[in-house]
Amino acid sequence: MGKRIAIVTGATGGIGKEFTRLMRQEEVDEIWAIGRNKEKLASLIQEFGSKVVAMSKDLSDRTELSSIQERLEAEQPIIAYLINNAGVARMGSYQDFTADEIEATIWINCSALAVLCTMCIPYMRSGSRILNISSQASFQPLPYLNLYGATKVFERSYSRALNTELEGTGITSTAVCPGWVDTELLMKEVNGVKAKFPGLVTADRVAEQALKDAKRGKDMSVCTWYVKGSHVMSKLLPQKLIMRMWKRKIKSYIMNTILAER
């Protein structure tokens, strides 16, 4: 029997780092922590110990993505957890995006996630868990967050449908849908004015709730009553009304963009 591993993409910060921390408590021999920043990956080993196997990979590079499959084929592990946290987020108008940025966002947020799921499932057994980090932004269309939100719709829909396809295998797939998460990537001020993020939650709370929900076999994890309320309202209110409300709230921030790859 092969060693048991957990794979965490976007492992060096925010939610990904919290999942890496939580994986230490699970019955796994290794945690394959995937990220681009070698220094941050090295710090994970220092902080969390030798169970962490640092892998510097750029998931926008298909060759580097394929190298993960090559390692799986060589080592034949049992994948206990696949946590797809890597992603790109940018706030702005449609006209602010270049063609390359659009392609990179869709590839990393959607294509790489689906490829990794297909790549890893053959190495999973009953009790294995897939957690794909979607977002509250997947509940309805969001002007000025349109590209990001659309990719998160894909992630949520794909994850939940995959969970149904996996029925009978003992493997589960969970779409994790947090709202605003307090990480170093979140814009704290806009032109000297403190930004307000309703329902702001810590990354550790999101990760802990998601892990509990995945173990319960839920196909979607929604952390905090604020986000749960948002989910309900997205079903009750006309989407055009929600978009207008969102546009009014975000109007003072749209001249500033957030671009980050976890």
C-alpha positions in Angstrom: 0.0 0.0 0.0 1.4 3.4 -1.0 1.9 6.3 1.4 -1.1 8.5 2.1 -0.8 12.1 1.0 -2.7 15.4 0.9 -2.2 17.8 -2.0 -2.8 21.5 -1.3 -2.4 24.1 -4.1 -2.0 27.7 -3.3 -0.5 26.4 -0.1 1.7 29.4 1.0 -0.9 31.9 2.3 -4.4 32.5 3.4 -6.8 29.6 3.2 -4.2 27.4 1.6 -1.8 27.8 4.5 -4.6 27.0 7.0 -5.4 23.8 5.1 -1.8 22.9 5.2 -1.8 23.4 8.9 -4.9 21.3 9.3 -3.5 18.4 7.2 -0.9 17.8 9.9 -3.6 16.5 12.1 -4.9 14.1 9.5 -3.7 10.5 8.8 -1.4 11.4 6.0 2.3 10.7 5.6 3.1 13.7 3.4 1.5 17.1 2.6 2.4 18.1 -1.0 2.3 21.9 -0.7 2.2 23.5 -4.1 2.9 27.1 -4.8 5.1 29.4 -6.9 7.1 31.2 -4.2 10.0 29.0 -3.1 10.8 31.1 0.0 7.3 30.9 1.3 7.3 27.2 0.6 10.5 26.8 2.6 8.9 28.7 5.5 6.0 26.2 5.5 8.4 23.4 6.2 10.0 25.4 9.0 6.6 26.2 10.5 4.8 22.9 10.0 7.6 20.3 9.9 9.1 17.7 7.6 5.7 16.2 6.7 5.4 19.1 4.3 6.8 18.4 0.8 7.4 21.7 -0.9 6.7 21.8 -4.7 7.3 25.0 -6.6 4.9 24.8 -9.5 3.3 27.4 -11.7 -0.1 25.9 -12.5 -0.5 28.3 -15.5 2.3 26.3 -17.1 0.8 23.0 -18.5 4.2 21.4 -18.4 4.6 22.0 -14.7 1.0 20.8 -14.1 1.9 17.6 -16.0 4.9 17.1 -13.8 2.6 16.5 -10.9 1.0 13.6 -12.7 4.5 12.2 -13.5 5.3 12.2 -9.8 2.1 10.5 -8.9 2.8 7.8 -11.5 6.3 7.3 -10.1 5.3 7.2 -6.4 1.8 5.7 -6.6 0.5 7.3 -3.4 -3.0 7.2 -2.0 -4.4 10.7 -2.1 -6.5 11.3 1.0 -7.1 15.0 0.3 -7.0 17.2 -2.8 -7.4 20.8 -1.9 -7.6 23.1 -4.9 -7.0 26.5 -3.5 -4.8 28.1 -6.2 -6.6 30.9 -8.0 -6.4 34.4 -9.5 -8.7 37.2 -8.4 -9.0 40.7 -9.9 -11.5 43.4 -9.3 -12.1 45.8 -12.3 -14.1 46.5 -15.4 -14.1 44.2 -18.4 -12.0 46.7 -20.2 -9.2 46.5 -17.6 -8.3 42.9 -18.6 -5.9 41.9 -21.3 -6.5 38.8 -23.4 -3.6 37.1 -21.5 -5.1 37.9 -18.1 -8.4 36.5 -19.2 -6.9 33.3 -20.4 -4.7 32.9 -17.3 -7.6 33.5 -14.9 -9.8 30.9 -16.6 -7.0 28.4 -17.0 -5.9 28.5 -13.3 -9.3 28.9 -11.7 -11.2 26.4 -13.9 -9.0 24.3 -16.2 -6.2 23.5 -13.9 -8.6 22.6 -11.1 -10.6 20.2 -13.3 -7.4 18.7 -14.6 -6.0 18.1 -11.1 -9.3 16.4 -10.1 -9.2 14.1 -13.0 -5.5 13.5 -12.5 -5.9 12.6 -8.8 -9.1 10.6 -8.5 -7.5 7.4 -9.8 -5.2 7.6 -6.7 -8.1 8.1 -4.3 -9.8 5.5 -2.1 -13.0 5.4 -0.1 -12.8 8.2 2.4 -10.7 10.5 0.2 -11.9 14.1 0.0 -11.7 16.8 -2.8 -12.2 20.4 -1.7 -12.4 23.0 -4.4 -12.3 26.6 -3.2 -15.1 28.5 -4.9 -16.7 31.7 -3.4 -19.7 33.5 -2.3 -19.2 35.3 -5.6 -20.6 32.2 -7.4 -24.1 32.9 -6.0 -25.0 35.6 -8.5 -23.4 37.8 -11.3 -21.2 40.6 -9.9 -20.3 43.6 -12.0 -16.6 44.6 -11.7 -15.9 41.1 -10.4 -17.4 39.5 -13.4 -14.6 37.3 -14.6 -13.6 36.0 -11.2 -17.2 35.4 -10.2 -17.9 33.5 -13.4 -14.9 31.2 -12.8 -16.2 30.5 -9.3 -19.6 29.5 -10.7 -17.7 26.9 -12.7 -15.9 25.7 -9.7 -19.1 25.3 -7.6 -21.1 23.7 -10.4 -18.2 21.3 -11.3 -17.5 20.3 -7.7 -21.2 19.5 -6.9 -21.7 17.6 -10.1 -18.5 15.7 -9.5 -19.7 14.8 -6.1 -22.8 13.1 -7.6 -20.7 11.3 -10.2 -18.5 9.9 -7.3 -21.5 8.4 -5.4 -20.8 4.9 -4.5 -17.0 5.3 -4.4 -16.7 6.8 -1.0 -14.9 9.8 -2.4 -16.5 13.2 -2.0 -16.2 16.6 -3.7 -17.0 19.8 -1.9 -17.3 23.3 -3.2 -16.1 25.7 -0.5 -17.8 29.1 -0.8 -16.5 31.7 1.6 -17.3 35.4 1.5 -14.6 38.1 2.2 -11.6 36.4 3.9 -9.1 38.4 5.9 -5.8 37.6 4.3 -2.8 39.6 3.2 -4.2 39.7 -0.3 -7.3 41.7 0.7 -7.2 45.4 0.0 -7.4 47.1 3.4 -7.6 50.7 2.2 -8.7 52.7 -0.9 -7.2 56.1 -1.3 -6.5 56.3 2.4 -10.1 55.2 3.3 -10.5 52.0 5.3 -12.3 49.5 3.1 -15.4 47.7 4.6 -16.0 44.1 3.9 -19.3 42.8 5.4 -19.1 39.4 6.9 -15.3 39.4 6.9 -14.0 36.0 8.3 -10.6 34.6 9.1 -9.0 32.0 6.9 -8.7 29.4 9.6 -12.4 29.5 10.3 -13.1 28.9 6.6 -10.7 26.0 6.4 -11.9 24.3 9.6 -15.6 24.6 8.6 -14.8 23.3 5.1 -12.9 20.3 6.4 -15.8 19.4 8.8 -18.3 19.7 5.9 -16.2 17.6 3.6 -16.0 14.8 6.2 -19.8 15.0 6.5 -20.0 14.4 2.7 -21.5 17.8 2.0 -21.2 19.0 -1.6 -21.0 22.6 -0.6 -19.5 24.4 2.4 -20.8 27.8 3.4 -19.1 29.5 6.3 -20.9 32.0 8.5 -24.6 32.9 8.7 -23.8 36.1 6.7 -22.8 34.0 3.6 -25.6 31.6 4.2 -28.0 34.5 4.2 -26.5 35.8 1.0 -27.0 32.3 -0.6 -30.7 32.4 0.3 -31.2 35.9 -0.9 -29.6 35.1 -4.2 -32.4 32.6 -4.7 -35.2 34.9 -3.6 -34.3 38.3 -5.1 -34.1 39.1 -8.8 -30.5 38.9 -9.9 -30.8 42.3 -11.6 -31.6 43.9 -8.3 -28.7 42.1 -6.6 -26.3 43.3 -9.3 -27.5 47.0 -8.9 -27.1 46.7 -5.1 -23.6 45.3 -5.5 -22.7 48.0 -8.1 -23.6 50.7 -5.7 -21.5 49.2 -2.9 -18.4 48.6 -5.0 -18.5 51.8 -7.0 -16.0 53.6 -4.7 -13.5 50.8 -5.1 -13.6 50.0 -8.9 -10.7 52.4 -9.6 -8.5 50.1 -7.6 -7.7 46.5 -8.6 -6.7 43.5 -6.7 -4.5 41.0 -8.6 -3.1 38.1 -6.8 -2.3 34.5 -7.4 -2.3 32.4 -4.2 
